[in-house]
Structures are given as structure tokens and as C-alpha cells.
């Protein structure tokens, strides 16, 4: 876990409730969001240790709900971070469109999910050449694993730095 993080948040009935902010020791934002009765609610925004926006994750009663957006690390200090992916979630499962881009900005995948199941898949190389349907499905399967691991690290950052509710 990162050291020197400062938590700002309120509690009600012994649980986090209301606005939540996590900052590094130098004051940079790392996470903003809100809790309702101890559960994540609304949109959580995440920044890297260097201050680059890396994720926007919407929640409804502690479950991913809405469009999650991820970004690559910016190519240079002060530069905009290139978008990495956008994925629709309903009740903590992929449901709807998921698009991703290579770090050079070219399309990487165009996928559609129904209740967590992949139903259509298209993918391209970094140079823009289309991949086969089987290759696109394999890429989608790998992405689910790496995305869920990444979401887990974001959620662990918040879980490890909750407001002190006594």
C-alpha cells in the first residue's frame, strides 16, 4: 500500500458516509468519491501517484454500474493521457459496449457484452490491421482478467484508506 496518504471523509453510524477524498502527502488527489452507509456510490475518480487521471468508476451500492473509463499514463509531464478503454457495466458485470484503444490512439477492440457474456468481438493490431474473430475473442478474455485485476487494485486503495469511523 502507498504510504503517506491522507483521508478526508465523514462517518455516520460507524460507517463511511458522504464525500471521500484521498490525497498523497504532497496534496495531490489520488481518489475522490462518495459513500452511502459504508458503500461506494456515484462516481469515483482515480489519479496515479504522478497526478495523471487513470480511471473513472461509477458505483451503485458498492457495485460497478455505468461506463468505466481508463487512461494510459500520459506520454510526457503535462500532456493529456491517452484513453485506454470505456466499458459499460450493469450490476457489477460487463453489459453493453466495450471499446479500447492502443496507446497510439488507434482502435484496439470493439466488443459487446450481454450480462457478462461476450456476444460480438472485433479487434485490430497497433497498426490498424484487423484480427480474426478468434483472436478478438482471446484478446477480450485477456482484457477481462487484466481489467478486473486493475479494478481490484483501485478498490483495495480505497478499502485500505477509509475514514476512521468509531
C-alpha positions, 0 to 999 in steps of 0.5 A, a space after each residue: 500500500 502507498 504510504 503517506 496518504 491522507 483521508 478526508 471523509 465523514 462517518 455516520 453510524 460507524 460507517 463511511 458516509 458522504 464525500 471521500 477524498 484521498 490525497 498523497 502527502 504532497 496534496 495531490 488527489 489520488 481518489 475522490 468519491 462518495 459513500 452511502 452507509 459504508 458503500 461506494 456510490 456515484 462516481 469515483 475518480 482515480 489519479 496515479 501517484 504522478 497526478 495523471 487521471 487513470 480511471 473513472 468508476 461509477 458505483 451503485 451500492 458498492 457495485 460497478 454500474 455505468 461506463 468505466 473509463 481508463 487512461 494510459 499514463 500520459 506520454 510526457 509531464 503535462 500532456 493529456 493521457 491517452 484513453 485506454 478503454 470505456 466499458 459499460 457495466 450493469 450490476 457489477 458485470 460487463 453489459 453493453 459496449 466495450 471499446 479500447 484503444 492502443 496507446 497510439 490512439 488507434 482502435 484496439 477492440 470493439 466488443 459487446 457484452 450481454 450480462 457478462 457474456 461476450 456476444 460480438 468481438 472485433 479487434 485490430 493490431 497497433 497498426 490498424 490491421 484487423 484480427 480474426 474473430 478468434 483472436 478478438 475473442 482471446 484478446 477480450 478474455 485477456 482484457 477481462 482478467 487484466 481489467 478486473 485485476 486493475 479494478 481490484 487494485 483501485 478498490 483495495 486503495 480505497 478499502 485500505 484508506 477509509 475514514 476512521 469511523 468509531 
